[in-house]
């Protein structure tokens, strides 16, 4: 009889330990979102980050100049403004009207300390045929892994009015890249 209670206790303990060894399974969802990324002149930036692109220096002109001046933007880090993106990424470039735009026309003006202004425009081609209208996107499509060049050419118009005041004329533009 003594064997039966030991056997019963052993059987019960074995049953309990088997029940405690049950497996429980759970799942963890793993996720990563990959978005189109572009680099400006070889440097990747986060959205909303501000960068210095370069200078549009028209040089010098006489106060009564009747000639146009056409120049390319002198960039900070290279000869050309280059964008490198994933293939088939559309890139939009827009340039605001600057600090001295008059009214809602979107025309760009350089201004000196006497409030005298000189009209200028920005083009996306060296021949000054395709203007970057203020706050209007120009589209470029990345078709390969090679950088695409974004041309920026500026033009000061001939002075058709009174002589301009002497001094430095300045403006600041904001260029927005969207991709």
VEXDRENDO-760600 format. One record per atom (N, C-alpha, C): residue number from 1; x negated, y, z negated; residue in three letters. Coordinates in Angstrom, 1 decimal, always signed. Example, Ala and Ser with C-alpha at 12.3 -4.5 7.8 and 13.67 -1.06 7.14 Angstrom:
2
nr / x / y / z / rest
1 / -13.2 / -5.7 / -7.8 / Ala
1 / -12.3 / -4.5 / -7.8 / Ala
1 / -13.2 / -3.3 / -7.8 / Ala
2 / -12.8 / -2.2 / -7.1 / Ser
2 / -13.7 / -1.1 / -7.1 / Ser
2 / -12.9 / +0.0 / -7.9 / Ser
This chain:
179
nr / x / y / z / rest
1 / -0.8 / -1.2 / +0.0 / Unk
1 / +0.0 / +0.0 / +0.0 / Unk
1 / -0.9 / +1.2 / +0.0 / Unk
2 / -2.0 / +1.1 / -0.6 / Unk
2 / -2.8 / +2.3 / -0.6 / Unk
2 / -3.3 / +2.7 / +0.8 / Unk
3 / -3.4 / +1.8 / +1.7 / Unk
3 / -3.8 / +2.1 / +3.0 / Unk
3 / -2.8 / +2.9 / +3.8 / Unk
4 / -1.5 / +2.6 / +3.5 / Unk
4 / -0.4 / +3.3 / +4.3 / Unk
4 / -0.4 / +4.8 / +4.0 / Unk
5 / -0.5 / +5.3 / +2.7 / Unk
5 / -0.5 / +6.7 / +2.5 / Unk
5 / -1.7 / +7.4 / +3.1 / Unk
6 / -2.9 / +6.7 / +3.1 / Unk
6 / -4.1 / +7.3 / +3.8 / Unk
6 / -3.9 / +7.4 / +5.3 / Unk
7 / -3.3 / +6.4 / +5.9 / Unk
7 / -3.1 / +6.4 / +7.3 / Unk
7 / -2.1 / +7.4 / +7.6 / Unk
8 / -1.0 / +7.6 / +6.8 / Unk
8 / +0.0 / +8.6 / +7.1 / Unk
8 / -0.6 / +10.0 / +7.0 / Unk
9 / -1.4 / +10.2 / +6.0 / Unk
9 / -2.0 / +11.5 / +5.8 / Unk
9 / -3.0 / +11.8 / +6.9 / Unk
10 / -3.7 / +10.9 / +7.4 / Unk
10 / -4.7 / +11.0 / +8.5 / Unk
10 / -3.9 / +11.3 / +9.8 / Unk
11 / -2.8 / +10.6 / +10.0 / Unk
11 / -2.0 / +10.8 / +11.2 / Unk
11 / -1.4 / +12.2 / +11.2 / Unk
12 / -0.9 / +12.7 / +10.1 / Unk
12 / -0.3 / +14.0 / +10.0 / Unk
12 / -1.3 / +15.1 / +10.2 / Unk
13 / -2.5 / +14.9 / +9.6 / Unk
13 / -3.6 / +15.9 / +9.8 / Unk
13 / -4.0 / +15.9 / +11.2 / Unk
14 / -4.1 / +14.8 / +11.9 / Unk
14 / -4.5 / +14.8 / +13.3 / Unk
14 / -3.4 / +15.5 / +14.1 / Unk
15 / -2.2 / +15.3 / +13.8 / Unk
15 / -1.1 / +16.0 / +14.6 / Unk
15 / -1.2 / +17.5 / +14.4 / Unk
16 / -1.4 / +17.9 / +13.2 / Unk
16 / -1.5 / +19.4 / +12.9 / Unk
16 / -2.7 / +20.0 / +13.6 / Unk
17 / -3.8 / +19.4 / +13.6 / Unk
17 / -5.0 / +19.9 / +14.3 / Unk
17 / -4.8 / +20.0 / +15.8 / Unk
18 / -4.1 / +19.0 / +16.4 / Unk
18 / -3.9 / +19.0 / +17.8 / Unk
18 / -2.9 / +20.2 / +18.2 / Unk
19 / -2.0 / +20.5 / +17.4 / Unk
19 / -1.0 / +21.5 / +17.6 / Unk
19 / -1.7 / +22.9 / +17.5 / Unk
20 / -2.7 / +23.0 / +16.7 / Unk
20 / -3.4 / +24.3 / +16.5 / Unk
20 / -4.4 / +24.6 / +17.6 / Unk
21 / -4.7 / +23.6 / +18.4 / Unk
21 / -5.7 / +23.8 / +19.5 / Unk
21 / -5.0 / +24.1 / +20.8 / Unk
22 / -3.8 / +24.6 / +20.9 / Unk
22 / -3.1 / +25.0 / +22.1 / Unk
22 / -3.8 / +26.2 / +22.8 / Unk
23 / -3.9 / +26.2 / +24.1 / Unk
23 / -4.5 / +27.3 / +24.8 / Unk
23 / -3.5 / +28.3 / +25.2 / Unk
24 / -3.8 / +29.6 / +25.1 / Unk
24 / -3.0 / +30.7 / +25.5 / Unk
24 / -3.7 / +31.4 / +26.6 / Unk
25 / -3.1 / +31.7 / +27.7 / Unk
25 / -3.7 / +32.4 / +28.9 / Unk
25 / -3.1 / +33.8 / +29.0 / Unk
26 / -4.0 / +34.7 / +29.4 / Unk
26 / -3.5 / +36.1 / +29.7 / Unk
26 / -4.2 / +36.6 / +30.9 / Unk
27 / -3.7 / +37.7 / +31.5 / Unk
27 / -4.3 / +38.2 / +32.7 / Unk
27 / -4.7 / +39.7 / +32.4 / Unk
28 / -5.8 / +40.1 / +33.1 / Unk
28 / -6.3 / +41.4 / +33.1 / Unk
28 / -6.3 / +41.9 / +34.5 / Unk
29 / -5.5 / +42.9 / +34.8 / Unk
29 / -5.6 / +43.5 / +36.2 / Unk
29 / -6.8 / +44.3 / +36.3 / Unk
30 / -7.6 / +44.1 / +37.4 / Unk
30 / -8.8 / +44.9 / +37.7 / Unk
30 / -8.5 / +45.7 / +38.9 / Unk
31 / -8.9 / +47.0 / +38.8 / Unk
31 / -8.5 / +47.9 / +39.9 / Unk
31 / -9.6 / +48.9 / +40.2 / Unk
32 / -9.8 / +49.3 / +41.4 / Unk
32 / -10.8 / +50.3 / +41.8 / Unk
32 / -10.2 / +51.0 / +43.1 / Unk
33 / -10.1 / +52.3 / +43.1 / Unk
33 / -9.6 / +53.0 / +44.2 / Unk
33 / -10.8 / +53.7 / +44.9 / Unk
34 / -11.0 / +53.4 / +46.2 / Unk
34 / -12.1 / +54.0 / +46.9 / Unk
34 / -11.5 / +55.0 / +47.9 / Unk
35 / -12.0 / +56.2 / +47.8 / Unk
35 / -11.5 / +57.3 / +48.6 / Unk
35 / -12.5 / +57.8 / +49.6 / Unk
36 / -12.1 / +58.5 / +50.6 / Unk
36 / -13.0 / +59.0 / +51.6 / Unk
36 / -14.0 / +60.0 / +50.9 / Unk
37 / -15.2 / +59.9 / +51.2 / Unk
37 / -16.2 / +60.8 / +50.6 / Unk
37 / -17.1 / +61.4 / +51.7 / Unk
38 / -17.4 / +62.6 / +51.6 / Unk
38 / -18.3 / +63.2 / +52.5 / Unk
38 / -19.4 / +63.9 / +51.8 / Unk
39 / -20.5 / +64.2 / +52.6 / Unk
39 / -21.6 / +64.9 / +52.0 / Unk
39 / -21.8 / +66.1 / +52.9 / Unk
40 / -22.1 / +67.2 / +52.3 / Unk
40 / -22.4 / +68.5 / +53.0 / Unk
40 / -23.9 / +68.7 / +52.9 / Unk
41 / -24.6 / +68.7 / +54.1 / Unk
41 / -26.0 / +68.8 / +54.2 / Unk
41 / -26.7 / +67.7 / +53.3 / Unk
42 / -26.2 / +66.5 / +53.3 / Unk
42 / -26.8 / +65.4 / +52.6 / Unk
42 / -26.5 / +65.3 / +51.2 / Unk
43 / -25.7 / +66.2 / +50.6 / Unk
43 / -25.4 / +66.1 / +49.2 / Unk
43 / -23.9 / +65.9 / +49.0 / Unk
44 / -23.6 / +64.9 / +48.1 / Unk
44 / -22.2 / +64.6 / +47.8 / Unk
44 / -21.8 / +65.5 / +46.7 / Unk
45 / -20.5 / +66.0 / +46.8 / Unk
45 / -20.0 / +66.9 / +45.8 / Unk
45 / -18.6 / +66.3 / +45.3 / Unk
46 / -18.3 / +66.7 / +44.1 / Unk
46 / -16.9 / +66.3 / +43.6 / Unk
46 / -16.0 / +67.4 / +44.0 / Unk
47 / -14.7 / +67.0 / +44.1 / Unk
47 / -13.6 / +67.9 / +44.5 / Unk
47 / -13.6 / +69.1 / +43.6 / Unk
48 / -13.5 / +70.3 / +44.2 / Unk
48 / -13.4 / +71.5 / +43.4 / Unk
48 / -14.7 / +72.1 / +43.1 / Unk
49 / -15.8 / +71.5 / +43.5 / Unk
49 / -17.1 / +72.0 / +43.2 / Unk
49 / -17.5 / +73.1 / +44.2 / Unk
50 / -18.2 / +74.1 / +43.7 / Unk
50 / -18.6 / +75.2 / +44.6 / Unk
50 / -20.1 / +75.1 / +44.9 / Unk
51 / -20.4 / +75.3 / +46.2 / Unk
51 / -21.8 / +75.2 / +46.6 / Unk
51 / -22.2 / +76.5 / +47.4 / Unk
52 / -23.4 / +76.8 / +47.4 / Unk
52 / -23.9 / +77.9 / +48.2 / Unk
52 / -24.3 / +77.4 / +49.6 / Unk
53 / -23.7 / +77.9 / +50.7 / Unk
53 / -23.9 / +77.4 / +52.0 / Unk
53 / -25.0 / +78.2 / +52.7 / Unk
54 / -25.0 / +79.5 / +52.7 / Unk
54 / -26.0 / +80.2 / +53.4 / Unk
54 / -25.7 / +81.7 / +53.5 / Unk
55 / -26.3 / +82.4 / +54.5 / Unk
55 / -26.1 / +83.8 / +54.7 / Unk
55 / -25.9 / +84.1 / +56.2 / Unk
56 / -25.0 / +84.9 / +56.4 / Unk
56 / -24.7 / +85.4 / +57.8 / Unk
56 / -25.3 / +86.9 / +57.8 / Unk
57 / -26.5 / +87.0 / +58.3 / Unk
57 / -27.3 / +88.2 / +58.3 / Unk
57 / -27.3 / +88.8 / +59.7 / Unk
58 / -26.5 / +89.9 / +59.8 / Unk
58 / -26.5 / +90.6 / +61.1 / Unk
58 / -27.7 / +91.5 / +61.4 / Unk
59 / -28.5 / +91.6 / +60.4 / Unk
59 / -29.7 / +92.4 / +60.6 / Unk
59 / -29.4 / +93.9 / +60.5 / Unk
60 / -29.9 / +94.7 / +61.4 / Unk
60 / -29.8 / +96.1 / +61.4 / Unk
60 / -29.1 / +96.6 / +62.6 / Unk
61 / -28.4 / +97.7 / +62.5 / Unk
61 / -27.8 / +98.4 / +63.7 / Unk
61 / -27.8 / +99.9 / +63.5 / Unk
62 / -27.8 / +100.6 / +64.6 / Unk
62 / -27.7 / +102.0 / +64.5 / Unk
62 / -26.3 / +102.5 / +64.1 / Unk
63 / -26.2 / +103.6 / +63.5 / Unk
63 / -24.9 / +104.1 / +63.0 / Unk
63 / -23.9 / +104.3 / +64.1 / Unk
64 / -24.4 / +104.5 / +65.4 / Unk
64 / -23.5 / +104.8 / +66.5 / Unk
64 / -23.7 / +103.6 / +67.6 / Unk
65 / -24.1 / +102.4 / +67.1 / Unk
65 / -24.3 / +101.3 / +68.0 / Unk
65 / -23.1 / +101.0 / +68.9 / Unk
66 / -23.3 / +100.8 / +70.2 / Unk
66 / -22.3 / +100.4 / +71.1 / Unk
66 / -22.4 / +98.9 / +71.5 / Unk
67 / -23.3 / +98.2 / +70.8 / Unk
67 / -23.6 / +96.8 / +71.2 / Unk
67 / -23.0 / +95.8 / +70.2 / Unk
68 / -22.6 / +94.7 / +70.6 / Unk
68 / -22.2 / +93.6 / +69.7 / Unk
68 / -23.4 / +92.9 / +69.2 / Unk
69 / -23.3 / +92.3 / +68.0 / Unk
69 / -24.3 / +91.5 / +67.4 / Unk
69 / -23.8 / +90.1 / +67.2 / Unk
70 / -24.5 / +89.1 / +67.7 / Unk
70 / -24.0 / +87.7 / +67.5 / Unk
70 / -25.1 / +86.9 / +66.9 / Unk
71 / -24.9 / +86.3 / +65.7 / Unk
71 / -25.9 / +85.5 / +65.0 / Unk
71 / -25.3 / +84.2 / +64.4 / Unk
72 / -26.1 / +83.3 / +64.1 / Unk
72 / -25.7 / +82.0 / +63.4 / Unk
72 / -25.9 / +82.2 / +61.9 / Unk
73 / -25.2 / +81.5 / +61.2 / Unk
73 / -25.4 / +81.5 / +59.7 / Unk
73 / -26.7 / +80.8 / +59.4 / Unk
74 / -27.5 / +81.5 / +58.6 / Unk
74 / -28.8 / +80.9 / +58.1 / Unk
74 / -28.4 / +80.1 / +56.8 / Unk
75 / -28.6 / +78.8 / +56.9 / Unk
75 / -28.2 / +77.9 / +55.8 / Unk
75 / -29.3 / +77.8 / +54.8 / Unk
76 / -28.8 / +77.4 / +53.6 / Unk
76 / -29.7 / +77.3 / +52.5 / Unk
76 / -30.7 / +76.1 / +52.6 / Unk
77 / -30.2 / +75.0 / +53.2 / Unk
77 / -31.0 / +73.7 / +53.1 / Unk
77 / -31.4 / +73.1 / +54.5 / Unk
78 / -30.8 / +73.7 / +55.5 / Unk
78 / -31.2 / +73.1 / +56.8 / Unk
78 / -30.8 / +74.1 / +57.9 / Unk
79 / -31.1 / +73.7 / +59.2 / Unk
79 / -30.8 / +74.6 / +60.3 / Unk
79 / -29.3 / +74.5 / +60.7 / Unk
80 / -28.7 / +73.4 / +60.4 / Unk
80 / -27.2 / +73.3 / +60.8 / Unk
80 / -26.4 / +72.9 / +59.6 / Unk
81 / -25.2 / +73.3 / +59.6 / Unk
81 / -24.2 / +72.8 / +58.5 / Unk
81 / -23.8 / +71.4 / +59.0 / Unk
82 / -24.2 / +70.4 / +58.3 / Unk
82 / -23.8 / +69.0 / +58.7 / Unk
82 / -22.9 / +68.4 / +57.6 / Unk
83 / -22.0 / +67.6 / +58.1 / Unk
83 / -21.1 / +66.8 / +57.3 / Unk
83 / -21.2 / +65.4 / +57.7 / Unk
84 / -21.4 / +64.5 / +56.6 / Unk
84 / -21.5 / +63.1 / +56.8 / Unk
84 / -20.3 / +62.5 / +56.0 / Unk
85 / -19.5 / +61.7 / +56.7 / Unk
85 / -18.4 / +61.1 / +56.1 / Unk
85 / -18.2 / +59.6 / +56.5 / Unk
86 / -17.2 / +58.9 / +55.9 / Unk
86 / -16.9 / +57.6 / +56.4 / Unk
86 / -16.3 / +57.8 / +57.8 / Unk
87 / -16.6 / +56.8 / +58.7 / Unk
87 / -16.1 / +56.8 / +60.0 / Unk
87 / -14.6 / +57.0 / +60.1 / Unk
88 / -14.1 / +57.7 / +61.0 / Unk
88 / -12.7 / +58.0 / +61.2 / Unk
88 / -12.1 / +58.9 / +60.1 / Unk
89 / -12.9 / +59.6 / +59.4 / Unk
89 / -12.4 / +60.6 / +58.4 / Unk
89 / -12.2 / +61.9 / +59.1 / Unk
90 / -11.0 / +62.5 / +59.0 / Unk
90 / -10.8 / +63.8 / +59.5 / Unk
90 / -11.3 / +64.8 / +58.5 / Unk
91 / -12.1 / +65.8 / +59.1 / Unk
91 / -12.6 / +66.9 / +58.2 / Unk
91 / -12.0 / +68.2 / +58.7 / Unk
92 / -11.5 / +68.9 / +57.8 / Unk
92 / -10.9 / +70.2 / +58.1 / Unk
92 / -11.8 / +71.3 / +57.4 / Unk
93 / -12.1 / +72.3 / +58.1 / Unk
93 / -12.9 / +73.5 / +57.6 / Unk
93 / -12.1 / +74.7 / +57.8 / Unk
94 / -11.9 / +75.4 / +56.7 / Unk
94 / -11.2 / +76.7 / +56.8 / Unk
94 / -12.1 / +77.8 / +56.0 / Unk
95 / -12.0 / +79.0 / +56.5 / Unk
95 / -12.7 / +80.1 / +56.0 / Unk
95 / -11.7 / +81.2 / +55.6 / Unk
96 / -11.8 / +81.8 / +54.4 / Unk
96 / -10.9 / +82.8 / +54.0 / Unk
96 / -11.2 / +84.1 / +54.8 / Unk
97 / -10.4 / +85.1 / +54.5 / Unk
97 / -10.6 / +86.4 / +55.1 / Unk
97 / -11.7 / +87.3 / +54.5 / Unk
98 / -12.3 / +86.8 / +53.4 / Unk
98 / -13.3 / +87.6 / +52.7 / Unk
98 / -12.8 / +88.5 / +51.7 / Unk
99 / -13.7 / +89.3 / +51.1 / Unk
99 / -13.3 / +90.2 / +50.0 / Unk
99 / -12.7 / +91.5 / +50.5 / Unk
100 / -12.9 / +91.8 / +51.8 / Unk
100 / -12.6 / +93.2 / +52.3 / Unk
100 / -11.6 / +93.2 / +53.4 / Unk
101 / -10.8 / +92.1 / +53.5 / Unk
101 / -9.8 / +92.0 / +54.6 / Unk
101 / -8.8 / +93.1 / +54.4 / Unk
102 / -8.3 / +93.7 / +55.5 / Unk
102 / -7.3 / +94.8 / +55.4 / Unk
102 / -5.9 / +94.3 / +55.7 / Unk
103 / -5.1 / +94.3 / +54.7 / Unk
103 / -3.7 / +93.9 / +54.9 / Unk
103 / -3.6 / +92.4 / +55.1 / Unk
104 / -2.5 / +92.0 / +55.8 / Unk
104 / -2.3 / +90.5 / +56.0 / Unk
104 / -2.8 / +90.1 / +57.3 / Unk
105 / -3.6 / +90.9 / +58.0 / Unk
105 / -4.0 / +90.5 / +59.4 / Unk
105 / -5.0 / +89.4 / +59.4 / Unk
106 / -5.8 / +89.3 / +58.3 / Unk
106 / -6.8 / +88.2 / +58.2 / Unk
106 / -8.1 / +88.6 / +58.8 / Unk
107 / -8.2 / +89.9 / +59.3 / Unk
107 / -9.4 / +90.3 / +59.9 / Unk
107 / -10.5 / +90.5 / +58.9 / Unk
108 / -11.7 / +90.2 / +59.2 / Unk
108 / -12.8 / +90.3 / +58.2 / Unk
108 / -13.6 / +91.6 / +58.4 / Unk
109 / -14.0 / +92.2 / +57.3 / Unk
109 / -14.7 / +93.4 / +57.3 / Unk
109 / -15.9 / +93.4 / +56.4 / Unk
110 / -17.0 / +93.9 / +56.8 / Unk
110 / -18.1 / +94.3 / +55.9 / Unk
110 / -17.8 / +95.6 / +55.3 / Unk
111 / -18.2 / +95.8 / +54.1 / Unk
111 / -17.9 / +97.1 / +53.4 / Unk
111 / -19.1 / +97.6 / +52.7 / Unk
112 / -19.3 / +98.9 / +52.7 / Unk
112 / -20.4 / +99.5 / +52.0 / Unk
112 / -19.9 / +100.2 / +50.8 / Unk
113 / -20.8 / +100.9 / +50.0 / Unk
113 / -20.4 / +101.6 / +48.8 / Unk
113 / -19.5 / +102.8 / +49.0 / Unk
114 / -19.5 / +103.4 / +50.2 / Unk
114 / -18.7 / +104.5 / +50.5 / Unk
114 / -17.3 / +104.1 / +51.1 / Unk
115 / -17.0 / +102.9 / +51.1 / Unk
115 / -15.7 / +102.3 / +51.6 / Unk
115 / -15.6 / +102.3 / +53.1 / Unk
116 / -16.7 / +102.6 / +53.8 / Unk
116 / -16.7 / +102.5 / +55.2 / Unk
116 / -16.8 / +101.0 / +55.6 / Unk
117 / -16.1 / +100.5 / +56.6 / Unk
117 / -16.1 / +99.1 / +57.0 / Unk
117 / -16.5 / +98.9 / +58.4 / Unk
118 / -17.0 / +97.7 / +58.7 / Unk
118 / -17.4 / +97.2 / +60.0 / Unk
118 / -16.7 / +95.9 / +60.2 / Unk
119 / -16.0 / +95.8 / +61.3 / Unk
119 / -15.2 / +94.5 / +61.7 / Unk
119 / -16.2 / +93.4 / +62.2 / Unk
120 / -15.9 / +92.2 / +61.7 / Unk
120 / -16.7 / +91.1 / +62.2 / Unk
120 / -15.8 / +89.8 / +62.3 / Unk
121 / -16.2 / +88.8 / +63.0 / Unk
121 / -15.5 / +87.6 / +63.1 / Unk
121 / -16.5 / +86.4 / +63.0 / Unk
122 / -15.9 / +85.2 / +62.7 / Unk
122 / -16.7 / +84.0 / +62.6 / Unk
122 / -16.1 / +83.0 / +63.7 / Unk
123 / -17.0 / +82.3 / +64.4 / Unk
123 / -16.7 / +81.4 / +65.4 / Unk
123 / -17.2 / +80.0 / +65.1 / Unk
124 / -16.6 / +79.0 / +65.7 / Unk
124 / -17.1 / +77.6 / +65.6 / Unk
124 / -17.9 / +77.2 / +66.8 / Unk
125 / -18.3 / +78.1 / +67.6 / Unk
125 / -19.1 / +77.8 / +68.8 / Unk
125 / -20.1 / +79.0 / +69.0 / Unk
126 / -21.2 / +78.7 / +69.6 / Unk
126 / -22.2 / +79.7 / +69.8 / Unk
126 / -21.8 / +80.7 / +70.9 / Unk
127 / -20.9 / +80.4 / +71.8 / Unk
127 / -20.4 / +81.3 / +72.8 / Unk
127 / -19.3 / +82.2 / +72.3 / Unk
128 / -19.0 / +82.1 / +71.1 / Unk
128 / -17.9 / +82.9 / +70.4 / Unk
128 / -16.6 / +82.8 / +71.2 / Unk
129 / -16.2 / +81.6 / +71.5 / Unk
129 / -14.9 / +81.4 / +72.1 / Unk
129 / -13.8 / +80.9 / +71.2 / Unk
130 / -14.2 / +80.1 / +70.1 / Unk
130 / -13.2 / +79.6 / +69.2 / Unk
130 / -13.4 / +80.2 / +67.8 / Unk
131 / -12.5 / +81.1 / +67.5 / Unk
131 / -12.6 / +81.8 / +66.2 / Unk
131 / -12.0 / +81.0 / +65.1 / Unk
132 / -12.7 / +81.2 / +63.9 / Unk
132 / -12.2 / +80.7 / +62.7 / Unk
132 / -11.3 / +81.7 / +62.2 / Unk
133 / -10.0 / +81.6 / +62.4 / Unk
133 / -9.0 / +82.5 / +61.9 / Unk
133 / -8.9 / +82.3 / +60.4 / Unk
134 / -8.7 / +83.4 / +59.7 / Unk
134 / -8.7 / +83.4 / +58.2 / Unk
134 / -7.7 / +82.4 / +57.7 / Unk
135 / -8.1 / +81.5 / +56.8 / Unk
135 / -7.3 / +80.5 / +56.1 / Unk
135 / -6.6 / +79.5 / +57.0 / Unk
136 / -7.2 / +79.3 / +58.2 / Unk
136 / -6.6 / +78.4 / +59.2 / Unk
136 / -7.6 / +77.2 / +59.4 / Unk
137 / -7.2 / +76.0 / +59.2 / Unk
137 / -8.1 / +74.9 / +59.3 / Unk
137 / -8.6 / +74.6 / +60.8 / Unk
138 / -9.8 / +74.3 / +60.9 / Unk
138 / -10.4 / +73.8 / +62.2 / Unk
138 / -10.7 / +72.3 / +61.9 / Unk
139 / -10.3 / +71.4 / +62.8 / Unk
139 / -10.4 / +70.0 / +62.6 / Unk
139 / -11.6 / +69.4 / +63.3 / Unk
140 / -12.3 / +68.5 / +62.6 / Unk
140 / -13.4 / +67.8 / +63.2 / Unk
140 / -13.2 / +66.3 / +62.8 / Unk
141 / -13.5 / +65.4 / +63.7 / Unk
141 / -13.3 / +64.0 / +63.4 / Unk
141 / -14.7 / +63.3 / +63.3 / Unk
142 / -14.9 / +62.6 / +62.2 / Unk
142 / -16.2 / +61.8 / +62.1 / Unk
142 / -16.0 / +60.5 / +62.9 / Unk
143 / -16.8 / +60.3 / +63.9 / Unk
143 / -16.6 / +59.1 / +64.8 / Unk
143 / -17.8 / +58.1 / +64.6 / Unk
144 / -18.8 / +58.5 / +63.8 / Unk
144 / -19.9 / +57.6 / +63.6 / Unk
144 / -20.5 / +57.9 / +62.2 / Unk
145 / -21.5 / +57.1 / +61.9 / Unk
145 / -22.2 / +57.4 / +60.6 / Unk
145 / -23.1 / +58.5 / +60.7 / Unk
146 / -23.4 / +59.0 / +61.9 / Unk
146 / -24.3 / +60.2 / +62.0 / Unk
146 / -23.6 / +61.5 / +61.6 / Unk
147 / -24.4 / +62.4 / +61.0 / Unk
147 / -23.8 / +63.7 / +60.6 / Unk
147 / -23.2 / +64.5 / +61.8 / Unk
148 / -22.1 / +65.2 / +61.5 / Unk
148 / -21.5 / +66.0 / +62.6 / Unk
148 / -21.9 / +67.5 / +62.2 / Unk
149 / -22.2 / +68.2 / +63.2 / Unk
149 / -22.6 / +69.6 / +63.0 / Unk
149 / -21.4 / +70.5 / +63.0 / Unk
150 / -21.3 / +71.4 / +62.0 / Unk
150 / -20.2 / +72.4 / +61.9 / Unk
150 / -20.8 / +73.7 / +62.2 / Unk
151 / -20.6 / +74.2 / +63.5 / Unk
151 / -21.2 / +75.5 / +63.8 / Unk
151 / -20.5 / +76.7 / +63.2 / Unk
152 / -21.3 / +77.7 / +62.8 / Unk
152 / -20.8 / +78.9 / +62.2 / Unk
152 / -21.6 / +80.1 / +62.8 / Unk
153 / -20.9 / +80.8 / +63.7 / Unk
153 / -21.5 / +81.9 / +64.4 / Unk
153 / -20.7 / +83.2 / +64.0 / Unk
154 / -21.4 / +84.3 / +63.7 / Unk
154 / -20.8 / +85.5 / +63.4 / Unk
154 / -21.0 / +86.6 / +64.5 / Unk
155 / -20.0 / +87.5 / +64.6 / Unk
155 / -20.1 / +88.5 / +65.6 / Unk
155 / -19.6 / +89.8 / +65.0 / Unk
156 / -20.5 / +90.9 / +65.1 / Unk
156 / -20.1 / +92.2 / +64.8 / Unk
156 / -19.7 / +92.9 / +66.1 / Unk
157 / -18.6 / +93.6 / +66.1 / Unk
157 / -18.1 / +94.2 / +67.3 / Unk
157 / -18.8 / +95.6 / +67.5 / Unk
158 / -18.9 / +96.0 / +68.7 / Unk
158 / -19.5 / +97.3 / +69.0 / Unk
158 / -18.7 / +98.4 / +68.3 / Unk
159 / -19.3 / +99.4 / +67.9 / Unk
159 / -18.7 / +100.6 / +67.2 / Unk
159 / -18.0 / +101.5 / +68.3 / Unk
160 / -16.7 / +101.5 / +68.3 / Unk
160 / -16.0 / +102.4 / +69.3 / Unk
160 / -15.5 / +103.7 / +68.6 / Unk
161 / -15.8 / +103.9 / +67.4 / Unk
161 / -15.3 / +105.1 / +66.7 / Unk
161 / -16.4 / +105.9 / +66.2 / Unk
162 / -16.2 / +106.6 / +65.1 / Unk
162 / -17.2 / +107.5 / +64.6 / Unk
162 / -18.4 / +106.8 / +64.0 / Unk
163 / -19.5 / +107.5 / +63.9 / Unk
163 / -20.7 / +106.9 / +63.4 / Unk
163 / -20.4 / +106.3 / +62.0 / Unk
164 / -21.0 / +105.2 / +61.7 / Unk
164 / -20.9 / +104.5 / +60.4 / Unk
164 / -21.9 / +105.1 / +59.4 / Unk
165 / -21.4 / +105.1 / +58.2 / Unk
165 / -22.3 / +105.6 / +57.1 / Unk
165 / -23.5 / +104.7 / +56.9 / Unk
166 / -24.6 / +105.3 / +56.6 / Unk
166 / -25.8 / +104.5 / +56.4 / Unk
166 / -25.7 / +103.7 / +55.1 / Unk
167 / -26.3 / +102.5 / +55.0 / Unk
167 / -26.3 / +101.7 / +53.8 / Unk
167 / -26.1 / +100.2 / +54.2 / Unk
168 / -26.0 / +99.4 / +53.2 / Unk
168 / -25.8 / +98.0 / +53.3 / Unk
168 / -24.3 / +97.7 / +53.3 / Unk
169 / -23.9 / +96.9 / +54.2 / Unk
169 / -22.5 / +96.5 / +54.3 / Unk
169 / -22.4 / +95.0 / +54.0 / Unk
170 / -21.5 / +94.6 / +53.1 / Unk
170 / -21.5 / +93.2 / +52.6 / Unk
170 / -20.1 / +92.7 / +52.6 / Unk
171 / -20.0 / +91.4 / +52.5 / Unk
171 / -18.7 / +90.6 / +52.3 / Unk
171 / -19.1 / +89.2 / +51.8 / Unk
172 / -18.2 / +88.5 / +51.2 / Unk
172 / -18.4 / +87.2 / +50.8 / Unk
172 / -17.2 / +86.3 / +51.3 / Unk
173 / -17.5 / +85.2 / +51.9 / Unk
173 / -16.5 / +84.3 / +52.4 / Unk
173 / -16.5 / +83.1 / +51.6 / Unk
174 / -15.3 / +82.4 / +51.5 / Unk
174 / -15.2 / +81.1 / +50.9 / Unk
174 / -14.8 / +80.1 / +52.0 / Unk
175 / -15.7 / +79.1 / +52.1 / Unk
175 / -15.5 / +78.0 / +53.1 / Unk
175 / -14.9 / +76.8 / +52.4 / Unk
176 / -13.8 / +76.3 / +52.9 / Unk
176 / -13.2 / +75.1 / +52.2 / Unk
176 / -13.3 / +73.9 / +53.2 / Unk
177 / -13.9 / +72.8 / +52.6 / Unk
177 / -14.0 / +71.6 / +53.4 / Unk
177 / -12.9 / +70.6 / +52.8 / Unk
178 / -12.1 / +70.1 / +53.6 / Unk
178 / -11.0 / +69.1 / +53.2 / Unk
178 / -11.2 / +67.8 / +54.0 / Unk
179 / -11.2 / +66.7 / +53.2 / Unk
179 / -11.3 / +65.4 / +53.9 / Unk
179 / -10.6 / +64.4 / +53.1 / Unk
